[in-house]
């Protein structure tokens, strides 16, 4: 029998991962979310149980997939009952958090007789629903082997990086570079507009030259059209660049581009734009837009 799956965190990513696994024939036994009403809606859709108590999710499930927002949320769920009935269970943790937090979770899970694996995602909502995520995994090899049949249903590419914390380091660098590319693209398009250039033409030239990037493909047209429906929020971009910069400080390494990028995303959060997609950084760089930021909200 396939394992029973529980989800802790059924927001944009978690809910679509749960939908994908349900479609693949897995029993989504339990869901928990910080907002109980939302958990109840998702549970009804998936023929699952919405649990207010985290320990109930663990009791009802063989494998628990966590998709929470940050270090604080991750530590909170593993300190507030998620491990209370965890003997023999497997926790697959998909949030982008500080690597040391994944190490801490693995240690706590082990003391509770459970296994833990980080499965860091380098994709977005569309890929979660389609089962084409790019997943980077860290933890004990036996935990990876146990999780693999589930993760293969969620991913088009699955990579084992190494011990706990190692995949999270790689994910932090992926997002740091992606965020800097996004900020640079916004500046290039903003300057193009200020120079009176045709932005359609400019994007076509970028795509055929050294200015090309995946960010150009995913965000370029959205920046031009001011379409910032959220697939990866500016608030998460700020948080993830901050994780990379913390790692850099630990190694006494200065990263001026990453630092400048984080300041831009922090500014978005301060100005109430944190829940726009990361492409919304263009609202800060186009000269014609900043006085009209409310239009983009």
C-alpha positions as a Markdown table, in Angstrom:
| # | Residue | x | y | z |
|---|---|---|---|---|
| 1 | Unk | 0.0 | 0.0 | 0.0 |
| 2 | Unk | 1.3 | 3.5 | -0.7 |
| 3 | Unk | 2.1 | 5.5 | 2.4 |
| 4 | Unk | -0.4 | 7.9 | 3.8 |
| 5 | Unk | 0.7 | 11.5 | 3.4 |
| 6 | Unk | 0.2 | 14.5 | 5.7 |
| 7 | Unk | 0.9 | 18.1 | 4.8 |
| 8 | Unk | 1.8 | 20.9 | 7.1 |
| 9 | Unk | 1.5 | 24.1 | 5.1 |
| 10 | Unk | -1.0 | 24.1 | 2.3 |
| 11 | Unk | -0.4 | 27.5 | 0.7 |
| 12 | Unk | 0.4 | 28.1 | -2.9 |
| 13 | Unk | 3.1 | 25.4 | -3.1 |
| 14 | Unk | 1.9 | 22.9 | -0.5 |
| 15 | Unk | -1.7 | 22.7 | -1.8 |
| 16 | Unk | -0.5 | 22.1 | -5.3 |
| 17 | Unk | 1.9 | 19.4 | -4.2 |
| 18 | Unk | -0.9 | 17.7 | -2.3 |
| 19 | Unk | -3.2 | 17.9 | -5.4 |
| 20 | Unk | -0.4 | 16.3 | -7.5 |
| 21 | Unk | 0.1 | 13.4 | -5.1 |
| 22 | Unk | -3.7 | 12.9 | -4.8 |
| 23 | Unk | -3.9 | 12.7 | -8.6 |
| 24 | Unk | -1.0 | 10.1 | -8.5 |
| 25 | Unk | -3.1 | 7.8 | -6.2 |
| 26 | Unk | -1.7 | 8.7 | -2.8 |
| 27 | Unk | -4.0 | 9.1 | 0.2 |
| 28 | Unk | -3.6 | 12.6 | 1.6 |
| 29 | Unk | -4.6 | 11.7 | 5.1 |
| 30 | Unk | -4.3 | 15.0 | 6.9 |
| 31 | Unk | -3.5 | 18.7 | 6.3 |
| 32 | Unk | -2.6 | 21.5 | 8.7 |
| 33 | Unk | -2.2 | 25.2 | 8.0 |
| 34 | Unk | -1.6 | 28.3 | 10.0 |
| 35 | Unk | -5.1 | 29.3 | 8.9 |
| 36 | Unk | -7.5 | 26.5 | 9.9 |
| 37 | Unk | -10.3 | 27.7 | 7.5 |
| 38 | Unk | -7.9 | 27.3 | 4.6 |
| 39 | Unk | -6.9 | 23.9 | 5.8 |
| 40 | Unk | -10.5 | 22.9 | 5.9 |
| 41 | Unk | -11.1 | 24.0 | 2.3 |
| 42 | Unk | -8.1 | 22.0 | 1.0 |
| 43 | Unk | -9.0 | 19.0 | 3.1 |
| 44 | Unk | -12.5 | 19.0 | 1.7 |
| 45 | Unk | -11.1 | 19.1 | -1.9 |
| 46 | Unk | -8.7 | 16.2 | -1.2 |
| 47 | Unk | -11.0 | 14.0 | 0.9 |
| 48 | Unk | -8.6 | 14.6 | 3.8 |
| 49 | Unk | -8.8 | 15.7 | 7.4 |
| 50 | Unk | -8.0 | 19.2 | 8.5 |
| 51 | Unk | -6.1 | 19.1 | 11.8 |
| 52 | Unk | -5.7 | 21.9 | 14.2 |
| 53 | Unk | -3.3 | 19.8 | 16.3 |
| 54 | Unk | 0.0 | 19.0 | 14.6 |
| 55 | Unk | 0.4 | 15.8 | 16.5 |
| 56 | Unk | -2.8 | 14.6 | 14.8 |
| 57 | Unk | -1.2 | 15.1 | 11.4 |
| 58 | Unk | 1.7 | 12.9 | 12.4 |
| 59 | Unk | -0.6 | 10.2 | 13.9 |
| 60 | Unk | -2.7 | 9.9 | 10.8 |
| 61 | Unk | 0.3 | 9.9 | 8.3 |
| 62 | Unk | 3.3 | 7.7 | 7.4 |
| 63 | Unk | 5.1 | 10.6 | 5.7 |
| 64 | Unk | 4.7 | 14.3 | 6.6 |
| 65 | Unk | 5.6 | 16.9 | 4.0 |
| 66 | Unk | 6.2 | 20.4 | 5.5 |
| 67 | Unk | 6.0 | 23.5 | 3.3 |
| 68 | Unk | 6.3 | 26.5 | 5.7 |
| 69 | Unk | 7.5 | 30.0 | 5.3 |
| 70 | Unk | 10.8 | 30.5 | 7.2 |
| 71 | Unk | 13.1 | 29.5 | 10.0 |
| 72 | Unk | 10.7 | 30.6 | 12.7 |
| 73 | Unk | 7.8 | 28.6 | 11.3 |
| 74 | Unk | 9.9 | 25.5 | 10.8 |
| 75 | Unk | 11.2 | 25.6 | 14.4 |
| 76 | Unk | 7.7 | 26.2 | 15.7 |
| 77 | Unk | 6.0 | 23.2 | 14.0 |
| 78 | Unk | 8.8 | 20.8 | 15.2 |
| 79 | Unk | 8.6 | 22.3 | 18.7 |
| 80 | Unk | 4.8 | 22.3 | 19.0 |
| 81 | Unk | 3.7 | 18.7 | 18.7 |
| 82 | Unk | 4.7 | 17.5 | 15.2 |
| 83 | Unk | 7.1 | 15.0 | 16.7 |
| 84 | Unk | 4.9 | 13.8 | 19.5 |
| 85 | Unk | 3.8 | 10.6 | 17.8 |
| 86 | Unk | 6.7 | 10.4 | 15.3 |
| 87 | Unk | 8.2 | 6.9 | 15.8 |
| 88 | Unk | 8.9 | 5.4 | 12.4 |
| 89 | Unk | 7.6 | 8.4 | 10.5 |
| 90 | Unk | 9.4 | 10.3 | 7.7 |
| 91 | Unk | 9.4 | 14.1 | 7.5 |
| 92 | Unk | 10.1 | 15.7 | 4.1 |
| 93 | Unk | 10.8 | 19.4 | 4.6 |
| 94 | Unk | 10.5 | 21.6 | 1.5 |
| 95 | Unk | 10.8 | 25.1 | 2.8 |
| 96 | Unk | 13.8 | 27.3 | 2.0 |
| 97 | Unk | 15.3 | 27.9 | 5.4 |
| 98 | Unk | 18.7 | 28.3 | 6.9 |
| 99 | Unk | 20.8 | 25.1 | 6.5 |
| 100 | Unk | 21.4 | 24.8 | 10.2 |
| 101 | Unk | 17.6 | 24.6 | 10.8 |
| 102 | Unk | 17.5 | 21.4 | 8.6 |
| 103 | Unk | 20.3 | 20.0 | 10.7 |
| 104 | Unk | 18.4 | 20.8 | 13.9 |
| 105 | Unk | 15.2 | 19.2 | 12.5 |
| 106 | Unk | 17.1 | 16.0 | 11.5 |
| 107 | Unk | 18.6 | 15.8 | 15.0 |
| 108 | Unk | 15.2 | 16.3 | 16.7 |
| 109 | Unk | 13.4 | 13.8 | 14.4 |
| 110 | Unk | 16.1 | 11.2 | 15.1 |
| 111 | Unk | 15.6 | 11.6 | 18.9 |
| 112 | Unk | 11.9 | 10.9 | 18.3 |
| 113 | Unk | 12.6 | 7.8 | 16.3 |
| 114 | Unk | 11.8 | 9.4 | 13.0 |
| 115 | Unk | 13.6 | 10.3 | 9.8 |
| 116 | Unk | 14.0 | 13.7 | 8.2 |
| 117 | Unk | 14.9 | 14.8 | 4.7 |
| 118 | Unk | 15.2 | 18.3 | 3.2 |
| 119 | Unk | 13.7 | 18.5 | -0.3 |
| 120 | Unk | 14.5 | 22.0 | -1.5 |
| 121 | Unk | 12.4 | 23.2 | -4.5 |
| 122 | Unk | 13.8 | 25.3 | -7.3 |
| 123 | Unk | 10.5 | 25.7 | -9.2 |
| 124 | Unk | 7.1 | 27.3 | -8.7 |
| 125 | Unk | 3.3 | 26.7 | -8.5 |
| 126 | Unk | 2.8 | 25.4 | -12.1 |
| 127 | Unk | 5.6 | 22.8 | -11.6 |
| 128 | Unk | 4.2 | 21.7 | -8.2 |
| 129 | Unk | 0.8 | 21.0 | -9.8 |
| 130 | Unk | 2.3 | 19.3 | -12.8 |
| 131 | Unk | 4.8 | 17.2 | -10.9 |
| 132 | Unk | 7.8 | 18.7 | -12.6 |
| 133 | Unk | 9.6 | 20.4 | -9.7 |
| 134 | Unk | 13.4 | 20.5 | -9.5 |
| 135 | Unk | 14.2 | 19.0 | -6.1 |
| 136 | Unk | 17.5 | 19.1 | -4.2 |
| 137 | Unk | 17.7 | 16.7 | -1.3 |
| 138 | Unk | 19.8 | 16.6 | 1.8 |
| 139 | Unk | 19.9 | 14.1 | 4.7 |
| 140 | Unk | 20.7 | 10.5 | 5.4 |
| 141 | Unk | 20.8 | 8.3 | 2.2 |
| 142 | Unk | 18.3 | 5.9 | 3.7 |
| 143 | Unk | 15.8 | 8.8 | 4.3 |
| 144 | Unk | 16.3 | 9.8 | 0.6 |
| 145 | Unk | 15.7 | 6.3 | -0.6 |
| 146 | Unk | 12.5 | 6.0 | 1.4 |
| 147 | Unk | 11.3 | 9.4 | 0.1 |
| 148 | Unk | 12.3 | 8.8 | -3.5 |
| 149 | Unk | 9.0 | 7.1 | -4.7 |
| 150 | Unk | 7.0 | 10.1 | -3.5 |
| 151 | Unk | 9.5 | 12.7 | -4.7 |
| 152 | Unk | 9.6 | 11.2 | -8.1 |
| 153 | Unk | 5.9 | 11.9 | -8.5 |
| 154 | Unk | 6.5 | 15.6 | -7.7 |
| 155 | Unk | 9.6 | 16.2 | -9.8 |
| 156 | Unk | 11.0 | 16.1 | -13.3 |
| 157 | Unk | 14.6 | 16.2 | -11.8 |
| 158 | Unk | 15.6 | 14.8 | -8.4 |
| 159 | Unk | 19.1 | 15.3 | -7.0 |
| 160 | Unk | 20.7 | 14.1 | -3.8 |
| 161 | Unk | 23.2 | 16.7 | -2.7 |
| 162 | Unk | 24.5 | 15.2 | 0.6 |
| 163 | Unk | 24.0 | 15.4 | 4.4 |
| 164 | Unk | 21.4 | 17.6 | 6.1 |
| 165 | Unk | 21.9 | 21.2 | 5.4 |
| 166 | Unk | 23.9 | 20.8 | 2.1 |
| 167 | Unk | 20.9 | 21.0 | -0.2 |
| 168 | Unk | 19.7 | 24.1 | 1.7 |
| 169 | Unk | 23.1 | 25.7 | 1.0 |
| 170 | Unk | 22.7 | 25.0 | -2.7 |
| 171 | Unk | 19.1 | 26.3 | -2.7 |
| 172 | Unk | 20.1 | 29.5 | -1.0 |
| 173 | Unk | 22.7 | 30.2 | -3.7 |
| 174 | Unk | 20.2 | 29.4 | -6.5 |
| 175 | Unk | 17.7 | 31.9 | -5.1 |
| 176 | Unk | 20.4 | 34.5 | -4.4 |
| 177 | Unk | 21.6 | 34.4 | -8.1 |
| 178 | Unk | 18.0 | 34.3 | -9.4 |
| 179 | Unk | 17.0 | 37.3 | -7.3 |
| 180 | Unk | 20.0 | 39.3 | -8.5 |
| 181 | Unk | 19.2 | 38.4 | -12.1 |
| 182 | Unk | 15.7 | 39.5 | -11.6 |
| 183 | Unk | 16.8 | 42.9 | -10.2 |
| 184 | Unk | 19.3 | 43.3 | -13.1 |
| 185 | Unk | 16.6 | 42.6 | -15.7 |
| 186 | Unk | 14.2 | 45.1 | -14.1 |
| 187 | Unk | 16.9 | 47.7 | -14.3 |
| 188 | Unk | 17.8 | 46.9 | -17.9 |
| 189 | Unk | 14.2 | 47.1 | -19.0 |
| 190 | Unk | 13.6 | 50.3 | -16.9 |
| 191 | Unk | 16.6 | 52.0 | -18.6 |
| 192 | Unk | 15.4 | 50.8 | -22.0 |
| 193 | Unk | 12.1 | 52.5 | -21.4 |
| 194 | Unk | 13.8 | 55.7 | -20.2 |
| 195 | Unk | 15.8 | 55.7 | -23.4 |
| 196 | Unk | 12.7 | 55.3 | -25.5 |
| 197 | Unk | 13.5 | 51.8 | -26.7 |
| 198 | Unk | 10.9 | 49.3 | -27.8 |
| 199 | Unk | 10.8 | 46.8 | -24.9 |
| 200 | Unk | 9.5 | 44.0 | -27.1 |
| 201 | Unk | 12.6 | 44.4 | -29.3 |
| 202 | Unk | 14.8 | 44.8 | -26.3 |
| 203 | Unk | 13.6 | 41.6 | -24.8 |
| 204 | Unk | 14.2 | 39.8 | -28.1 |
| 205 | Unk | 17.7 | 41.1 | -28.3 |
| 206 | Unk | 18.4 | 40.1 | -24.6 |
| 207 | Unk | 17.2 | 36.6 | -25.5 |
| 208 | Unk | 19.8 | 36.2 | -28.2 |
| 209 | Unk | 22.8 | 37.6 | -26.4 |
| 210 | Unk | 24.7 | 37.4 | -23.1 |
| 211 | Unk | 21.8 | 39.2 | -21.4 |
| 212 | Unk | 19.6 | 36.0 | -21.7 |
| 213 | Unk | 18.5 | 34.2 | -18.6 |
| 214 | Unk | 15.7 | 32.0 | -17.3 |
| 215 | Unk | 14.4 | 35.1 | -15.5 |
| 216 | Unk | 14.0 | 36.9 | -18.8 |
| 217 | Unk | 11.9 | 34.0 | -20.0 |
| 218 | Unk | 9.7 | 33.8 | -16.8 |
| 219 | Unk | 9.6 | 37.5 | -15.8 |
| 220 | Unk | 10.5 | 39.8 | -18.7 |
| 221 | Unk | 7.1 | 40.1 | -20.3 |
| 222 | Unk | 5.4 | 40.4 | -16.8 |
| 223 | Unk | 7.7 | 43.3 | -15.9 |
| 224 | Unk | 6.8 | 45.0 | -19.1 |
| 225 | Unk | 3.1 | 44.5 | -18.7 |
| 226 | Unk | 3.0 | 45.0 | -14.9 |
| 227 | Unk | 1.6 | 41.5 | -14.4 |
| 228 | Unk | 2.8 | 40.5 | -11.0 |
| 229 | Unk | 0.5 | 37.7 | -9.9 |
| 230 | Unk | 2.5 | 35.8 | -7.3 |
| 231 | Unk | 4.4 | 32.7 | -8.1 |
| 232 | Unk | 7.4 | 33.5 | -5.9 |
| 233 | Unk | 6.8 | 36.5 | -3.7 |
| 234 | Unk | 9.1 | 39.5 | -3.1 |
| 235 | Unk | 8.9 | 38.8 | 0.6 |
| 236 | Unk | 10.4 | 35.3 | 0.0 |
| 237 | Unk | 13.0 | 36.7 | -2.3 |
| 238 | Unk | 14.1 | 39.1 | 0.5 |
| 239 | Unk | 14.2 | 36.2 | 3.0 |
| 240 | Unk | 16.1 | 33.8 | 0.7 |
| 241 | Unk | 18.7 | 36.4 | -0.2 |
| 242 | Unk | 19.1 | 37.0 | 3.5 |
| 243 | Unk | 19.8 | 33.3 | 4.1 |
| 244 | Unk | 22.6 | 33.5 | 1.5 |
| 245 | Unk | 24.1 | 36.7 | 2.9 |
| 246 | Unk | 24.1 | 35.1 | 6.4 |
| 247 | Unk | 26.1 | 32.2 | 5.0 |
| 248 | Unk | 28.5 | 34.7 | 3.4 |
| 249 | Unk | 29.0 | 36.6 | 6.7 |
| 250 | Unk | 29.9 | 33.3 | 8.4 |
| 251 | Unk | 32.6 | 32.8 | 5.8 |
| 252 | Unk | 33.7 | 36.5 | 6.0 |
| 253 | Unk | 32.8 | 37.0 | 2.4 |
| 254 | Unk | 31.3 | 40.3 | 1.0 |
| 255 | Unk | 28.7 | 40.0 | -1.7 |
| 256 | Unk | 27.8 | 43.5 | -2.9 |
| 257 | Unk | 25.3 | 42.5 | -5.6 |
| 258 | Unk | 23.4 | 40.2 | -3.3 |
| 259 | Unk | 23.4 | 42.9 | -0.6 |
| 260 | Unk | 22.0 | 45.5 | -3.1 |
| 261 | Unk | 19.4 | 43.0 | -4.3 |
| 262 | Unk | 18.2 | 42.2 | -0.8 |
| 263 | Unk | 17.8 | 46.0 | -0.1 |
| 264 | Unk | 15.5 | 46.3 | -3.1 |
| 265 | Unk | 13.3 | 43.4 | -2.0 |
| 266 | Unk | 13.3 | 44.7 | 1.6 |
| 267 | Unk | 12.1 | 48.0 | 0.2 |
| 268 | Unk | 9.3 | 46.2 | -1.6 |
| 269 | Unk | 8.2 | 44.7 | 1.7 |
| 270 | Unk | 8.4 | 48.1 | 3.5 |
| 271 | Unk | 6.2 | 49.7 | 0.7 |
| 272 | Unk | 3.5 | 47.0 | 1.0 |
| 273 | Unk | 4.5 | 45.1 | -2.1 |
| 274 | Unk | 5.9 | 42.0 | -0.5 |
| 275 | Unk | 3.2 | 39.7 | -1.8 |
| 276 | Unk | 3.7 | 40.7 | -5.4 |
| 277 | Unk | 5.7 | 38.3 | -7.5 |
| 278 | Unk | 9.5 | 38.9 | -7.5 |
| 279 | Unk | 8.9 | 40.5 | -10.9 |
| 280 | Unk | 7.3 | 43.3 | -9.1 |
| 281 | Unk | 10.8 | 44.7 | -8.4 |
| 282 | Unk | 10.3 | 46.4 | -11.7 |
| 283 | Unk | 7.8 | 48.7 | -10.0 |
| 284 | Unk | 10.8 | 50.3 | -8.1 |
| 285 | Unk | 13.0 | 50.7 | -11.2 |
| 286 | Unk | 10.8 | 52.0 | -14.0 |
| 287 | Unk | 10.8 | 55.8 | -13.7 |
| 288 | Unk | 7.2 | 56.1 | -14.9 |
| 289 | Unk | 5.9 | 53.8 | -12.2 |
| 290 | Unk | 7.1 | 54.5 | -8.7 |
| 291 | Unk | 4.6 | 57.2 | -8.1 |
| 292 | Unk | 1.9 | 54.8 | -9.2 |
| 293 | Unk | 2.9 | 51.8 | -7.1 |
| 294 | Unk | -0.7 | 51.4 | -5.8 |
| 295 | Unk | -1.8 | 50.4 | -9.3 |
| 296 | Unk | 0.4 | 47.3 | -9.1 |
| 297 | Unk | -0.9 | 46.2 | -5.7 |
